[in-house]
Amino acid sequence: RMQKTLQPNNIKPKIIVAAILAAYAMPQMAMAENRAEAIELGKIEVVGTTPLSSLGVPINQVPSNVQVVKGKDIQNQQSLGLADFMNQNMSGVNINEAQNNPYQPDVNFRGFTASPLLGTPQGLSVYQDGVRINEPFGDTVNWDLIPQNAISSITLMPGSNPLFGLNTLGGALSVQTKSGEHYPGGGVQVYGGSFGRWAVEGEYGGKLDNGFSYFFAGNRFEENGWRDASPSKVLQGFGKLGWSDDKTDVDVSFSGADTDLTGNGFQAQSMLKTFGYNSIYTKPDNTQNKLGFINGKVSHWLSDELLVATNAYYRSNKTKTLNGDGNDEYETLFEICDDNSFGGVSGCDNLYDQGVVNRSETTNKGYGGTLQLTWATERHQLTGGASVDIARTKFKQTEQEAELFDSQRGLIDLDNDIETANDINGRSKTWSLFATDTFNVTPKLALTASGRYNYTRINATDNLLGTKTGTCMLPDGSTTDCATAAGVDVVGDPLVGGGGGEIVTALAGGDAGGKHTFKRFNPAVGLTYSFTPELNTYLGYNEGNRAPSPIETACADPLFPCLLPNAMAGDPPLKQVVAKTFEGGFRGKLGKEFGWSMGAYRATNYDDLQFIASSSTGAGYFNNVGKTRRQGLDFGVNGVTGDFKWSAGYSYVNATYETGFDIASEANSSRFVDANGNKVISVSKGDKLTGIPEHQLKLRGEWQALPNWAIGASMVAFSDQYARGNENNKHKAVDAANSFDGNDYAGSGKVAGYAVFNLDTRYKFGNTGWQLFGKLNNVFDHKYYSSGLLGENAFVGAGGTFATDAESQKELFLAPGAPRAGWIGVRYDFNKPKVSAASVDVD
């Protein structure tokens, strides 16, 4: 007898298909529902192998080290969100808190990144119910838009799996949401504690006798933040309506979010010592997102062997940013003022500024759909289909000059003149054809072959074309139009001659528009073999590609560098990134209570895209830099011993550049002046990629101290990493003990490794539905840093006053991790059955 969990209903065709396959090769198949579903037969898990999930494949027939997590595990640990949970629990994952906001981390998996920050090389695709939610403008991922208590499961699929489409260079994260049919009842919780943080969460779902189901979830989160001037607010909502009978399942879901996040980012190492661990460099740095996302899905059994599934979606996200920066106009300011001072030279403080306030507004609107057909027989599970994704983007950026800073280095005394620096419209269209087949060669051996053809068309229009003006003085004393002089050394301001310096490009630039086409077929093949039901091996090879996003195609010319997300100009064409991945390993069980896995991989990116800095202001451009490589090992064990559950994981990630190139790096001590007069560093083959620790260790234990009381503890440890700006791995502190003289380089080019311990607990008051929970992070109050960059400190002295260029300190900037903090809360669950899904016996 095979006992299985049925979705979405007790559908006869599904029972027949599952029984046939179970009798032949013991793969148990999940039902046509939008989440990875565990089927009870030796605890074999079934996972979706396409973004729009249908029948799924047993995990022991997937030729990679796939990781699956249920939503209840995220809730039990009271993780703040997906990124937080993945960092604490999933092999190969680490986060860089470049923004220092809990909802804005860079999530790295095996050295590939999914980040909310433009300019970060993106290498992971993220899906919600079959829809890719990487933003069209820069392939970024906004982690604040995914409601945690609406998550049914997450699947982390490693490698360059072509079935998950564009941007799947190092892996794909598939998020499946809850439905009222499988999550009936409700729950409400509230908690509060450190950093002025409080949150309210609620959910409720159910199913009616006529087949109609419903589920709703909502969250409200606020905090003051633990660093200076760092408040945040998050409002999230989710709803799903569904209907099903014995052959058809229909779901329509809606996600909405309104978030206001402050992340003031890196702080200079010297200023952390002077002003404290919670100090900030400049302010403000604010991001606001407003999301509306509707997704409809229909699946229908055409026969006992044929299942058709389709979806259609519309997604709109408007992002506003406000950033005050003290370095943007820095070098121009003090090289022009004759005595290198501010506010004492006649006319100087009226013409030149200490900083600039950048504002941007980006509207991403996307729509599309997928149609796929699955044919399941005794030996084959063949799925094929087509998808189309269309996006419209509007981007506008303005600059406003500022003259003074307050006591926390916030920009004040703004100029009334607000200049439009960029006004870009972008369009992209991708259509794809895909197919995959899992063939049971024997009851123990399974062969998987997959492929996907992607065709992408990008079109950008510059609404400011022909409006960029200004007069620039060239080194020989002659003048020319700034549109011609942009990117070259000049003497004087665009509007005023005299002095010396390098022109900023805000008033100049070419056509940021253009049309680009990218197309490629990506294959994949893999084998799995089960020596015994307790021992399985796998071997796979796959390829994936990433087409440059509109912001990358519009910012690819070193003569017209961009101050992200600022100035874009007409650029040479970029090549798409192609990743090729090999992976192999073993997994198994020792008895019923002990599981293990071990694997190795090598992923090589060809024509990898990087944002290359061209000055200390952060300006730069996107360019293909040749090959990069990530290779490594993953080991994991887990088990249950009496009342104690535990897990441990170790990952080794060796990420290197495989092609040499020169890039600008103002604050690297090994910089030199090239033939064009630029200050650059040379990156060589074998140099380590920045921001990626080589070693990581994760431990988790949970003790059921009493029948109603659980106590959990976790530890994460990461080795050191190279700071951004030290891509050549050669930066060293130089003469840092002397007074500021413009030639000092303080701090190393690395961020030290660290370990952090966390505790969590929950107590259930019998069968009343009430639960008390608590969480304590960074138990030992360890000061650590998750990310770093080499930069130029524009502030010196005990008061943090603005420096002259000659006094500037080139040093290491760090992203400090949160100190010890605790929260306590209460939860009430109601109208929930003991078993949330119906079970039947199949003879």
N, C-alpha and C positions, 0 to 999 in steps of 0.2 A: 504494500500500500504506500502510495506517495501522498503525503499531506502537503498542501501548498496554499499560499495566500493568493487570493484571486483579485485581479484588478481589470477593469473597473467593476465587473460583476461576475456572476457564475456563468461564464460564457462557454457554451459547448465547444465551439471550434478551438478555443484556446486549450481546453482540457484535452482534446484529442491530439493537438499538436504537441503539447507538453508530454503527454503519456507516450507518444511514439518516440520522441527524442530521448526521454528518460529510459525507455526500454532498450534503446540502441546504444547510446553512448553516455548516458547519465548526465547530459546537460539539462538543467532545469531552466525553463524559460519564463521570464516575467511577462506580465500582461500588458496590453496596450494602454499604458497610463504614463503620465509625464513625470515619473520618478524611477530611479533604480530600485528594484524590488527584490528583497531576499526571499528565496523559496526554500522551504524546509526539506532537505534531503541531505543529511550530512553537513548542514550549515553552509551549503554552497551559495555564494552570492551571484546575482545576475546584474550586469551593468549595461547601460545603453552605450552603443558604439558609434552612434550618429547624434548630432545635436538634437534633432527631432526624434526622440526615443520611440521605439515601437516594441518589438519583442525582447530585445536585449540578448546578451550572450553570457554564459557562465564565466565567472572571473578566471577560472582555470583554463579557458580557451582564448583569453586575451593575451597577445604576445608582448606584454609590457607590464611594468610594476604599477598597475592602477591602484589608486587609493580611494576608498568610499567611506563617507562619514554620514551618519544620520543626524537630522536636526535636533533630536533629543539630546545628543551628546554635546552640542553647542549650548543648549539651554542648561544642562546639568552643570557645566563648568561656568555658566554665567559670563561667557565671553562677550566682549563688547560688540564684536562683529566678525565677519568672515575672516578678515585679515588677521585679527588677533588670535582667533582659534587656530588658523593654519600655522601661524608662527609658533604656537605652543605645542602643536600635536602632529603635524604632517612632515614626513621625511623630505629633506631637500629644500625646505622653505625657510627663508629668513626675510625680515623686513628692514628697510632703511627708513627711518623717520625724518626724512629731509625737511618736511614741513612742521614736524613736532605737533601734529594734530592727530588724535587717535583714529580719525576717519580718513586720513590722507596719507597712508604709508605707501612706499614702494614695496610691492610684494615680489620677491625673487624666488624662483623655483629652478633649481639646477643651473643657476647663473643667468636665467632669462627673467624678464621683468614685466609686470603689469603695474603701471603707475598712473596717478592722476595728473602728473606734471608733464607739460609739453616740453619736448626736448630730450626726454628719457627714451633710450632705445627700447621700443616695445617688442616683446617676443612671446607673449602669452595671449591666447584668446579666451574670453569669458562669455559664457552663455547663460541666459535665464529662460528656462522652458523652451529651448530650441532657438532662441534669438540671440545673435551676437550683440553684446552691449558695450563693446569697445566703441568709444565715440568716433564718429566719422572724421573729424577734423585732424586728429593726431593719434588715433588708435589708443587714446588714454582710457583708463578705467576709473570711474568714480565709485569708490567703495561705500560712500555714504548713501547711495541710492538703492541699496539692496536691503529690504526689511528682514532682519534676522529671524523673528518669530514666525515668518511665513515660509521658512525653508524646510522642505521635507528631507532633502539629502543633497550632498555635494559629491561630485566625482572629479578627481584630479587625474587626467589622462596624460601621461608623460610622452615626450617625443614629438616628432613633426608629423603627427597623424593627419593625413590629407583630408579625411572626412570632416574635420572641424574647420576647414576653410582657411581664409586669410588670417595671417598673424599667428598661426599655430607653428611657431618655430621651435619652441622648447616644451610646449604642453598646452592643454586646454582644461579650463575649469568649467564644469557643467553644473549649474544650480537648478534644482527642481523644486517647485513650490507645492504647498499643501492644497488638498481639496477637502471639501466638507464630507465627501463619501468616506474617506479614509482617516480623517481627523475630526470626528464628531465631538461635540462638547466645547467647552470654553475654558479660558484661563485669563486671569488678570494678575499683574504683579507691579509692585512699586518698590524702588530702592533709592538710597541716597548715601552720601558720605563725603569723602575727601574731594578736594578741588571744587567744592560747591556743586558737585555732580548729583543730579537726580534724574530719574527716568520713570515713566509709566508705560506699560505695555499691556496689550489686550488682544485676544483672539477668540473667535467663535465660529463653529461650523456644524453642519448636519446634512442629512439626506431625508427627503420625503418619500412616501410610498409610491408616488408617480414617477420616480427616477430622477427628480430634480434635486440638486445638491448646491450648497452654498458654503463659502468660507470667507471670513473677513479678519484682518489683522491691522493693528495700528500701534505706533510707537511715538513717544515724545521724550526727547533727551535734551538736557541743558547742563552746562558747566561753566565755571569761571576760567578753568584751565589752571595748570600748576605753574606755568611760566607767566611772566609779566604780560598784561594786556592781551590775554589769549582766550576770550570767551567763545563758546560755540553753541549752536542750537540745531537740532535735527528733528524734523517731523516727517514720518513715513506712514504710508497707508497702502494696503493691499486688499484686493477682493477677487474672488473667483466664483463664477456661476457655472454649473455643469448639469448635464443630463446624460443618462445612459440607459440602454436596454441590453438584450443579450447579444447584440452584434455591433452596436454603435456607441461611441463615447464622444461627447461634445463638451468643450471647456472654453470659457471666455474669461480672461483675467485682466485686471487693471492694477498697475503700480503707479503710485504718486509719491513725490518727495519734495520738500521745501527745506533746504539746509542753508545755514549761515556759519561758515567755519573760519576760524582765525588760526593760522599756523605761521608763526613768525620766524621759523626756520633756523638756520645755522647761526651760531654765535662764535666770535673770535675767541680762541683759547685764552689769550691774555685777559680779555674782558670777562670771561667766566671766573677767572681768579679775582679780578678786581671788584666786579659788581655782583657776583654770586651765581650759583648754579642755575637759578631760575631767570636770569637776566636775558634780554634780547638785544639783537644788534640794531635794527631799525624797525619801525612800524609805520603804517599798518601793513598786514599781508592777509587779505581777506578774500574768500571765495564763496560765492552763493550759487546754488544749483536749484533749479525748478524743473521737475520731471513729470511728464505724463506719458504713460506707456500702456497700450492695450494690445492684447495678443489673443487670437482665437485659434483653437485647434479642434480638428475632427478626425477621428479614426473609425474605420468601418471594416468588418470582416466581409470580404466578397465571397469567400468560400472557407472551407475548413483549413486551407493552406495559404490563402492570400489575404493580406492585411494592407489596406491603403491608409495613409495618414497624410494630413496636410495642415498647414497653418498659414495665417496672415497676420501682420502686425503693423502698428504705427507707433513710433517713438519720437518724442520731442523733449529735448533738454536745453534749457537756456542757462548759460554760465556767465556770471559777472565776477570780475576780479578787480581788486584795488590793492595796489602795491606801492609803498613808499621806499625809495632806494637812495642811499647816500652816496653810492659809487657811480651812478649813471653818468653824471656830468663832471665827475671828480677831476680827471686829469686836465680836461680843457679849462676848467675854472682856474687852477692854480698856476698853470704854465702861462696863462695870459696875464694874470695879475703880476706886475713887475716884481713886487717885493714878496711874492709868495704868501700874501696875507689875505684875510677876508674881512671886509667891513671897515677898512681904514684908508683905502685908496680911492681917490675921487672917481666916481662913476663905476667903480669895480663891482660893488655889491648891488648896484642897480642893473647891471648888464649880465652878470654871471651868477650862477646859482649853486647852492650846495647839493641839491638833489632834485629828483623829479618824482611826481606821482603818476604812475601808469594805471590807466583804467582800460578794461577790455570787456566786450560783450560778445559772446559766441552763442549762436543758435544752431543746434544740430537737430535736423529733422530727418528721420529715416523711416522707410516702409518697404515691405517686401513679403516674401513667403517662400515656402518649401512644399514640394509634393514628392512623396516617396511611396514605393510599393515594396512589401516584404513577402517573399515566397519561402515557406518553411516546409521542408520534406524530411524524410528519414535522415538523410546525410547532409543536406544543404540548408543554410539559412542565407538567402540571397536578398539583398536590399539595394535598390537603385532609385535615383530620383534627380530632381533639378531644383535649383533655388535661384532667386533673384533678390538683390538688395540695392535699394536706391537711396541716396542721401543728398540733402540740400543743406549747405552750411553758409551762414552769414557771420562775418567776423569784422568787428570794428574796434580800433584801439586809439586812445587819446593820450596825450602827455600834457602835464601841467607843472610848470616850474615852481620850486619852493626854495626859500632862502634860509630858513632857520629850523633848528631842531629843539624839541622840548627836552626835559630832564631824562626821558627814556628814549631819546633819539627818534621821536616821532616828528614827521615833517609838518611844519606849520607855516604861517605867512605865505599862503599860496598866491601865485600870480593869477590875475583874473583871466588871463589868456589861456584857453584850452585848445590845444592843437590836435587835429585829427591826423594821426600818423599813418593809419591803414584803414582801408574799407574794402574788404574782399568778399566776394561771393564764390562759393565752391560747389561743385556738383560731382558726384561719383556714382557709378553704376557697376555692379558686379553680378554676373550670372555664372552659374556653375552647373556642371553635370557630374554626378558621383555614383559609385557602385561599390559594394563590398560583399564578399561571400565567405562564410565560414563553412568549410567542408570537413566532415568527419571521415577521414581516410580510413581509420580503424576506430574501435571503441576507445583507444588511448591516444591516438594521434589526430590533431586537428590542424588544418591548413587555412590561413586567412589571406586573402588577396583583396586589395582595395585600390581605388584610384579616384582622382577628382581633377577636373579641368576647370580652371578659373580664368575668367576674362574680365578685366577691370578697365574702366574708362574714367579719367579724371579731367575735369574742366574747371579752371579758375578764372575769374574776371576781376580786374583791378578797377574799382570805381573811382579811384583818385588819379588815374592815368592822365597825364598832361597838366595836372594842377600843382605839381611839386616844383617850387621855385626858390630863388635865393641866390645871392652872389657870394662866391668863395674866392679867397686870395690864395694863389698857388705859391710854392716855395720861391719861384723866381720873381715874385712881386706882381705878376699879372693876375687878372681876375677872370673868372669864368662862371657860367651857370652851375649851380650846385648839383643839378641832375647829371652834369658831365663829370663833376669833380668828386662825386660820392665815392668813398672808399679809399681816397688817396690822402697823403699827408698835406695839410694846408697850414698856413699861418693866419690866425685870426678867426673870429666868429663869422658865420655866414652873413651877418648883417653889419659887423664892425671889424675893421682891420686892426693890425697891431698885435704884438705879442707873438707867442709861438704855441703850437699845440696840434692836436689831431682832431679833425672835424667830426662831430657826431652826425649820423646820417638821417636824423629825423625829418629834415626838410628835403631830402634828396632820395632818389631811387628810380629804378626803371619800372617796366610793366611787370606786375606780379602775377599776371594771368598766364594762361597757357593750357594746352591740351596734351594729355599723356595717356598712352595705352600700355597695359601690361597683361600678358597671358602666359599660362603655363599648365602643363599636365603633371600632377604629382602622384607617384605610385607608392604602394606599401605592400609588404609581404611579411608573413610571420608564421611560425610553427610553435605549437605547444604539444607536450608529451607528458602523460601521466604514468609514471612508473608504477605507482600504486595510488589508491584514493588519497593517500596522505603525502605524496611527493610528486611535484609537478615542475617541469622546466619549460622555459620559453626562449625564443630567439626571434628578433624582428629587425626589419629595416624599413624606414619610411622617409618621405620627403615632404616639405611644406614650403610655402612662399608667403612673403609679405610685400604687397605693393606699397610704394611710398604714399603717405597720406597727403591731402591737399596742403597742409602747412609745410611738409617736407619738400614737395615739388616747388612750392613758392619761395622757399628759403634755402637755396642750394648753391648760391654764387658767393665765393669769398670776397668779391668786389662790393657786394651789397649785403653785409652781415646783418642779422636780425637780432634784436633784443627781445627775446621771447617773452610774451607772445607777440612781440612787436614787429618792426618794419620788415616787409617782404618785398622782394623785387624779382624781375625776370631772371630766370636761372637756367643753367645747363641741365639737361635731362638726367635724372637719377635712374639707376638700375634697381630692379626689385631684388629683395633679399631671398636667397634660397637656402634652406636648412636641410641637411642630410644626417639622419640619426641611425646609429646601430645600438641595439640594446639586447641584453640576454641575462638570464638569471634562474634562480630556483626559488620555490616557495612550498610550504607544506605545514603539516601538523604533527605533533608528537602527542598522541592521545587526543582527547576531546578538549583539553583545557590549555594547550600550549601551541601557539602558532609562530611561524618564523618566515622570513624572506631575505634574500640577498640577491643583488643585481649589479651590473656594470653597464655603462653607456658611454657613447662618444657622439657628440653633436657638433657638426661643422657648419658655420654660416658662411656663405659665399656672397661677396659684395655687401657685406654688413653695413648698415647705416648707423652713423654716429653724429651727434651734434658737436661740432668742433668750435670751441671758443676762439674768438679772434681778438679779444681784448679783456682787460680786467673788469670791464663793465658788465660782462656776461653776454655781450653780443657775439654772434657766431653764425654758422651756417651748417646745413646738413650735407653730408657727403658719404659716398661709398668708400670704405677704408680697406677693402680686401677681405681676407678670411679671419674669422675668429673661431675659437673652439672651446667647447665645454665638455669635459669628460670627468667621470667619477664613479663612486661606489655608494650603494645604499644598503644598510643592514637594519633589520627590524625584528623584534621579538615581542610577544604579548602572551599573557596567560591569566589564569584564575587559580588562586590557591586559597581554598576555604572562603573566608569573607574578604579576601584581598584580591583586587584586580590591578594589573600592572602592565606597563608597556615601556619599551626602550627603543630608541632609534639613533643610528649614527649615519652621517652622510659626509662624503668627501667630494668637494667640487673644485676641479682645477680648470679655471677659465683663463684663456690666454689669447693675445693677439697673434695671428699667424702670418701677418703681412706688415711690413714696416711702413711708416708714414710720419710726416711732420705735422704737428698741430701747435697752435699758439697756447701758451700757458704763462701768464704774466708773473705768477707767484711761485713758480717752480725754480729752485735754486740752480738747476741744471740747464736753464733756458739759455739760448744763444740767439744772436741776430743773424737771420738768413740773408740771402742775396737781395731780397726785396725790402730789407730793413725791418722785418717782422721779428718779434721775440717769440721763439718757438722751442719746442722740445722734440726730440726724435724718439718715436716709439719703435721698438724692434720686435722681431719675431720671438715669441716666448715670454714677453712682458705680460704680467697679470692684469686682467680687467679690474677696474675699480669697483668698490662697493660690494664685493662678494667674498665672504669668509670661506677659507678652504675647508675648515672642519666645523661640524655642528653636532651636538649631542642633545637629545631630548629624553627626559624621563617623566613618567606619569604613574602615580599610584593612587588607588582609592580603596579605603577601608570601610566596610560596613560595620561600624562599631556597635550599633544596635539595629534591630529590624527596621527602625524608622530614621536612623541617623547615619549619614555617610560623610566621611572626611576625605578630601582629596588634596594631593600635593603634586606640584610639577616643577621641573627645572629645565631651563634652556641654557645652553652654553655655546658660544660662537668664538672662533679664533679671530685674530686680527685681520684687517682688510686694508687695501690701499685707498687713500682718499682720492676723490675726483680732482683732476688737475695734475695727478701724479701717474698718468697713464704709462710713463716710461719707467716707473718704479725707482727713480734715481734721486728724488728730492731728499735733501738733508738740511738740518739746521745750520745756518752760517752766521757766525758773529752775532748771535742773538742776544748776548749779554750786554752789548754796547747800546748807547742811546740810539733812538730812531734816526737813521740817516739815509733811508731809502735803499740801502744795500743789505739790510738785515733780512734773514729768512728764519722765522721762529717756528719751532715745532717740527715733528717728524712728518713724513708723508704717509703715515699709517694711522689707523684708528685701532686702539688696543682691543683685544678680545675681552669678553665678559661672560658672567654667568648670573642668572636671575632666578630666584625661587619664589613660587606663588603658592597660596593655600586657598582652598574653597571648601565649603561645607553646606549641607542642607538637612533640615530636620522636618519630617512629616508628622503631623498630629493625627496619627491613626488613619482612619478612612474618612476624615472630615473634609478632605480636599485642601486643607490649609498646610502651608509649608513655610518655614523660616529658612533663609539662606544668607550666606555671607561670603565675602571674598577679600583676601589680603594679598596685594601684589608687592613684589620686591621686598620680601619679608625682612631682609637684612639691610635695607636702605642703601643698596650699593649704587655708587655713582658710575654710570657707564654711558657710552656713546654708541649709537647704532649706525652713524654715518659721518662722513667728513669731506671737506673740500679745501683746497689751497686757494686762498683769496688775499685781497689787499685790504688791510684795516685802515679806514679813513679817519679813525678816532684815536687819539693818544692822550696820555696824561691821566691823573687820578680822576678828573672830572669827565673824562670821555669827550674832550673837546675835539672839534674838527681839525684834522691835520693838514699840513701842506703836503704836496707831492714828495718833497725831499724828506719829510718826516715819516712817510707812510711805512707801515710794517707789513711785510709779506709773511703770512703765517697760516697756521692750520685753523680752520673753522670747524666746529663740531655741532652735532645734533644730540643734545643730552637726552638720556632716557628718563622716564618718570620716576620720582622717588617713591618711597614706601607710601602706600595708600590703601584704604579699606572702605568697603561699602557693606551695608546690611539692608535686607529687604524681606518682603513677605509676598507670597503667591497664594492664590486661591483657584483651584481647578474645580469645575462643576459640569455635570451632565456628561461625564466621560465614561464610556464603557470600559470594562476590564480589558477587553481585547478590541483594538481599534479597527480591525479588518476581519471580515468573515472568513472562516476556514471550512473547507470541506475535504472529504477523503476521496481520493481517486483510486479505484481498484484496478 
